[in-house]
Amino acid sequence: MRIISGTYKGRRISAPKNLPVRPTTDRAKEALFNILGHRIDLYESKALDFFAGIGSISLELISRGCPDVTAVDKHRDCTIFIESTAKELGMEGLRASRSDVFVFAQRTPEKYDFIFADPPYDLMRSDELVNIISQRSLLNSGGLLIIEHSDKEDLSEVSGFTEHRRYGHVNFSIFEI
């Protein structure tokens, strides 16, 4: 994995092989940040990265100037890796939280400008996550939720859905809640 742009552009991050992750491809990550670049001022944003894995999106957010990022993953080794990588690079503003995403979403008192979720493709509970985020008002006014998912999951009928983008086998559903 590499950081594509910003302060840490070009840095390669090698995750241990034993982590249960499927990192977002560089092509899809570039597309994601093109979407964000037209809709959100990252320099003024508070972001949440659900199912963070090795932190590819979280690290990219920090590199591009986002001052406050929370990465959530239930796997201890993933959150340890994210924290150690951020420390190694000298990044500030990134916190990793070991938690089930659905539990975190139900309990956090925080509000965010951008939420990204990249659940395991076989989980098929993205609609449930969107509903929790909506019911708990986790997005600030004008905030954006983007969910990465497989072709098998169609989120176009979920409340707040505004757009679908496809990049190879990667699908992004965009919500304004």
N, C-alpha and C positions, 0 to 999 in steps of 0.2 A: 504494500500500500504506500502511496505517496501523498504528500500534501500538495495540492495543485496550485494554490495562489496565496498571496498575502505574506506576512512576516516570515513564515516558515516554509515558503514555497520551495519545492524540490526535495524536501526532507523525506527520506524513505523510512518507513516504520515496518519492522518485521515482527509480526506477532508469533508467539509460540504456536506450533502446529496442533497442539492438543486443545485449543480453545474451540468451543462450539459456535462458530461464527460463519457468516456468509457476507463478507464486506461488500458494500455498494461499489460497483465498478467505477473506474475513473470516468468513463464516458457518461454514466448516469449521474455521478457526482457533479461533473461539470454542468450538466443540464439542470440539475437541482439548484445549483448556485446561480445559474443564469436566471432561473425563475425568481429566486429570492432577490437578486440584484435589482429587479424591476418592481418589486413590491414592498420590500422592507429595508429600512436603514439599519444594517447590522451593527453599526457603531453605537447605536442607541438601544439595542435590543437585548432582551432577556430570552434565552432559548432553552428548550428542553429536548433531549435526545432519548427517546424511548427505544428499548431493545438495542442499546448502544454497541454491543459487541466489543470490538477492539477500539472503538471511539473514532472511527474514520470521520464521521460527520462532525462530532464534537470538536476534534482537533482542527478540522478545516474551519469551523465557525470561529474559533479563537484566533487562528492564523489570519482570518479575514477581518478581524477587528471587533468581533462580538465580545463585549466585556463580561458577560455573565452566562455561563453554560452549565447545565446540570445534565449529566449522562446517567441513565438508569438502566441497569441490567441485573438480572437475578443471579448471574454466575459470578462467584467471588473472584475467580481468576481474571475475568474480564475487567472488573472494576479495579482490581490491583494493577493490571496492565495499563489501563487508562491513566490512573494516578501516577504511576511510575514514568510513563512516557511524557506526560505533561511536566512533571518535575525535571526530567532529563532535558527537555527542551527549554525549560525556564518559563513555561506558560503560567499565567495567572488568570483567575476567573473561571477555572474549570473544576467542578466537583463531580465525583463519581459516587453514585449511591447504589448499594447492593440491595435490590428490592424487586419484588414482583411488580411489573408495570401497572397492573390493574389495581393492586393495593396502593401503590404510590399515588396513582391518579385519584383514588378515593380519599386519600389522607392529606395530600399536600395543601397548605394554605396559600401557596404562591400562585401568581398569575404570570403568563408568558406572552411574548410577542410572536414567537415562532415555536411550534412543536413539530418535530419530525419523529415518525415511528417506522421502524423497519422490522416488523415481527417475522418470526419464522414463517416461511411461505405455507407450511401445512397447518398453521394455527387456526386460520380462518375465523378470527374474532375481531377483525378490524372495525366492523360496524359497532360492536359493543364498546370498543375503546373510544370511538367518535362520540357515542352517546354519553359516556362518562365525562369526557372532556367538555361537552356541551352542557350537560346538567350541572356540572361543578363550576362552570364558567372559568375554566383554566386559561382561556385566551383573553388577552386584553382587547379592547375595541380596535378593530383593524388588524387583529392578529391572524396568523395563517397556520393551518395544520396541513402537513403533507404526509401521506402514508405511502410507503413503498410496498408493493404486493405483487403476487404472481398473476398470470392470465386467468387463473381459476377463480379469482375473487373479483366480483363486480360491485363497486361501491357507489355507482351512479345514482342509486335510489335512496342513499343515506342522507338524512337531513344535513344541510350545509354544504353539500357537494357542489363545486363550481366547475371543475375541469378535470380531465384525464389526459395524461401524457404517457407515451410509450417510447422506450429506448431499448431496442432489442428485446430481451426477455424481462426487462425491468419496467414496471408500471408505477406511475405516481398518480394518486388521486389527491386533489387539492380541495381543501375545505375552508370556508370562511364562516365561522360560527358566531 
